[in-house]
Amino acid sequence: MTSSTLAWFKSSYSGNDEPDCVEVAIAPADATVHVRDSKNTQRAQLAFTDASWAEFVAFAGH
């Protein structure tokens, strides 16, 4: 899946004028979570399975 076919949304933790912002998209076909830099969307992005993303979020929330 290309990043242009994903519906990206900005993280609620990212401010409008912050230098460090991320966008997230979820691929509907396989629930893969994609993460990219919202200030430079053409750079590399990360992709996580739904299980690994849930584990990361649980860890980060502690």
N, C-alpha and C positions, 0 to 999 in steps of 0.2 A: 504494500500500500504506500503510495507516495504522500508526502506531507500536504500536497495541494488538495487531496481528496479527503483529508481529515477536517473535522470541525474543531478548530482550536479555540480555547478560552483561556483568559489570563488568570493566574492564580489569585485567590482572594488575599494572599499574603503579600502580593506585589502592589506597591503604590504606583500612582500615575507618573511621578517624577523620579522614581527610584532608579539607580543605575543597574541594579541586579533584579531582573524580572524573569519569570518563567511563564510559559504557556503549556497547557496540557490538552491532549486529545485522546479520546478512547476509540479504538477501532471497533466498530459494531460487530464485525464478523467473528472476531476471536477475543474480544475484550482486552486487547493489548493496550497498555497505557503508554503514550508517547509524550516526551518532555523535550522542550527546546527553549532557547534563549529568545525572549520576545523582542529584544533590541536588535537581533541579527538572525532572522528566521531562516536564512539560507545556509547557515552553518549546520554542523552535525546535530543530530537529535538522539536521544536515548529511547529505547523501547523496553518495557517491562511486561512480564506476564501479569495477569491480575493478581495471582497469589503472591508474587514477589513484591508487587507494588503495595499490597495490603500489609505485608510484613514490614516494609520500609516505613510506611506511614505509622504503623503501630510503634515501631522503634523510635521514630522521630518525635512522636508525641510524648515520650517519657521525659 
